[in-house]
Amino acid sequence: MNLKDKLVSSYIAFEDHLDDNSPLHDIRNQAIKTFEQKGFPSKKEEAWKYTSLNSVLKHDYSLFPKKENSIEYKDIKQYLIHDIDCYKIIFIDGKYSSHLSQTTHDGIDVCLMSAALSKPKYRLVIENYFNKAATSDSLSSLNTAFSCEGAYIHIPKNKVVEKPIQIVHFSTGNEAALMLQPRNLVVVDENSHVQIIERHQSLTENPVLTNSVTEIFTAKRAIVDYYKIQNDKQSASLIDNTFIKQKQESIASVHTFSFGGKLTRNNLNFYQNGERIDSTLKGVTIIGDKQHVDHNTLVHHIEPNCESHQDYKGIFGDNATGVFNGKVIVEKEAQKTNAFQANNNILVSDKATINTKPQLEIFADDVKCSHGCTIGQIDESAMFYMRSRGIPEKEARALLMYAFSNNVLSSVKIPEIKQRITKLIAKKLGVNIGFEL
């Protein structure tokens, strides 16, 4: 039985354990029909032209892990941003871990999605927002059908959340192969501000496939800073689907740092529904061996006087493969739009490849839009300059590549995140850079 058939047949048993009166009952049933009809995407689809899922779909994944885990804080401490005070929503093999998490309902709601679904006071928020941003593509529909565990974050009006929120999914390796489908819902009301850090991490080399969906809603003048740290083991694959709907004068930024994993696909979609909106999408990818990272982005400018900024840097070594497919759509009504898109890449190895396709679809006539991409190697004149001043070749290359990615780091607003990413970059480049931001 292939994975698609296994998922479709397992859905009946999954649905039998859920509440028939749940507001999600009909949504789930429609979603599994969509997935059954479309199946997993293939390279025949334009959006998946350079990314094949065949290698990650061949495993016999456990869909509902049965074994209990005994993970303690000391086992996961190194993967957390533990030198800052923060809220934590921790999942172990897809199950919420209450003793490792730190949640709250004190003025804000930082809790488990299933807990929110079961309480009447949250039902109106769920009905108004759940699955209202996610598209009906096959993988998002698959996640919707099996949505159960995940983070629910609701920040009411005029709240500045003093502490960042960490959402971390761990897989223990208790199963020979595991498939996870977390679902996150983030609702930020008017004039509120929140910072969120997300990570998926395997603790063993057992294969893991994660199909994640996150929906984010920013109301008027709300601010959301979202950081994705992707540094998993090379037996793990991640398909990350993030959908962000913004209202007027809101600011949303997503920084994606992709260093680990076998196959990573980031589908990041921004929808601007109001004026004077600012959207920022930035990323750094540093991979080697046979790793594959695919960034697929969309910014949809619907109304006038808005901005978007995309800046993705990639460093590819060995037999690594990178993909960047970025699209900016400017509707006819979206006059005075300012949209910037850049994708710059360095190929360290002759066998590494990058497929990049920045796109603009502009239907307005009074806009300022630019896009571009570069693919090259280390600047030899800069290397000569640094070597002539006594810097060893390995360190000189690392410093040049660090400088190449530094403008993405400069917009990170949490100092501890900057320090963590600086260390990860140094480790990926194989040197001790010798400083932290």
RALIN-V249222 format. One record per run of one state. SS is the DSSP state (H for helix, E for strand, - for the rest). FROM is the first residue (numbers start at 1). LEN is the number of residues. If there is no record, write none. Layout:
BEGIN
ss->SS from->FROM len->LEN
ss->SS from->FROM len->LEN
END
This chain:
BEGIN
ss->- from->1 len->2
ss->H from->3 len->14
ss->- from->17 len->8
ss->H from->25 len->14
ss->- from->39 len->7
ss->H from->46 len->3
ss->- from->49 len->5
ss->H from->54 len->4
ss->- from->58 len->4
ss->E from->62 len->1
ss->- from->63 len->10
ss->H from->73 len->7
ss->- from->80 len->6
ss->E from->86 len->7
ss->- from->93 len->2
ss->E from->95 len->2
ss->- from->97 len->5
ss->E from->102 len->1
ss->- from->103 len->1
ss->E from->104 len->1
ss->- from->105 len->3
ss->E from->108 len->5
ss->H from->113 len->5
ss->- from->118 len->2
ss->H from->120 len->10
ss->- from->130 len->8
ss->H from->138 len->8
ss->- from->146 len->5
ss->E from->151 len->5
ss->- from->156 len->4
ss->E from->160 len->1
ss->- from->161 len->3
ss->E from->164 len->8
ss->- from->172 len->5
ss->E from->177 len->4
ss->- from->181 len->2
ss->E from->183 len->6
ss->- from->189 len->4
ss->E from->193 len->10
ss->- from->203 len->4
ss->E from->207 len->12
ss->- from->219 len->4
ss->E from->223 len->8
ss->- from->231 len->5
ss->E from->236 len->12
ss->- from->248 len->3
ss->E from->251 len->8
ss->- from->259 len->4
ss->E from->263 len->11
ss->- from->274 len->4
ss->E from->278 len->10
ss->- from->288 len->4
ss->E from->292 len->10
ss->- from->302 len->5
ss->E from->307 len->10
ss->- from->317 len->4
ss->E from->321 len->10
ss->- from->331 len->7
ss->E from->338 len->10
ss->- from->348 len->5
ss->E from->353 len->10
ss->- from->363 len->5
ss->E from->368 len->9
ss->- from->377 len->3
ss->H from->380 len->8
ss->- from->388 len->5
ss->H from->393 len->17
ss->- from->410 len->5
ss->H from->415 len->15
ss->- from->430 len->8
END
